[in-house]
């Protein structure tokens, strides 16, 4: 799993951009594997619950403090560099392009928190729960985006 392009988290560089002042809000992280497993679980074990009911699939819920702690552990005790993101930064980015606005909302959501509609599914039979540090480490070990882009370009290049 990689953090999206509008993310303010850079596990490899041990760097976080966090809204200041920080709050006590939490946001969620959901991997494709978890989403797929949770959907299969709902379809095979809880089909009768599906009509007229809302579900939110939230594998991990985390706060700003959880992020800092997970980055620190993943980097063997070295605290991440924290870039302060202000209300002025937020307002500026909300008025830019779509990805900038998504990034701004993502950063500020750790202050205000995210309300998940309906029943929150965060575990199910057969799922091996992973913590936030696991995903931080996974991102650190992933191929750098430049290498990935060049590999995709190579694979999709028209043949002569």
Secondary structure as the mmCIF struct_conf table of DSSP 4:
data_model
#
loop_
_struct_conf.conf_type_id
_struct_conf.id
_struct_conf.beg_label_comp_id
_struct_conf.beg_label_asym_id
_struct_conf.beg_label_seq_id
_struct_conf.end_label_comp_id
_struct_conf.end_label_asym_id
_struct_conf.end_label_seq_id
TURN_TY1_P TURN_TY1_P1 UNK A 5 UNK A 6
BEND BEND1 UNK A 8 UNK A 8
STRN STRN1 UNK A 9 UNK A 10
TURN_TY1_P TURN_TY1_P2 UNK A 11 UNK A 14
STRN STRN2 UNK A 15 UNK A 19
BEND BEND2 UNK A 20 UNK A 21
BEND BEND3 UNK A 24 UNK A 24
STRN STRN3 UNK A 27 UNK A 29
HELX_RH_AL_P HELX_RH_AL_P1 UNK A 32 UNK A 45
HELX_RH_3T_P HELX_RH_3T_P1 UNK A 47 UNK A 49
TURN_TY1_P TURN_TY1_P3 UNK A 51 UNK A 52
STRN STRN4 UNK A 55 UNK A 57
BEND BEND4 UNK A 59 UNK A 59
STRN STRN5 UNK A 60 UNK A 62
HELX_RH_AL_P HELX_RH_AL_P2 UNK A 64 UNK A 74
TURN_TY1_P TURN_TY1_P4 UNK A 75 UNK A 77
HELX_LH_PP_P HELX_LH_PP_P1 UNK A 78 UNK A 80
STRN STRN6 UNK A 81 UNK A 85
HELX_RH_AL_P HELX_RH_AL_P3 UNK A 87 UNK A 94
TURN_TY1_P TURN_TY1_P5 UNK A 95 UNK A 95
BEND BEND5 UNK A 96 UNK A 96
HELX_RH_AL_P HELX_RH_AL_P4 UNK A 98 UNK A 112
HELX_LH_PP_P HELX_LH_PP_P2 UNK A 115 UNK A 117
BEND BEND6 UNK A 118 UNK A 118
STRN STRN7 UNK A 119 UNK A 121
TURN_TY1_P TURN_TY1_P6 UNK A 125 UNK A 126
HELX_RH_AL_P HELX_RH_AL_P5 UNK A 132 UNK A 141
BEND BEND7 UNK A 142 UNK A 142
HELX_LH_PP_P HELX_LH_PP_P3 UNK A 143 UNK A 144
HELX_RH_AL_P HELX_RH_AL_P6 UNK A 145 UNK A 156
BEND BEND8 UNK A 157 UNK A 157
HELX_LH_PP_P HELX_LH_PP_P4 UNK A 158 UNK A 159
#
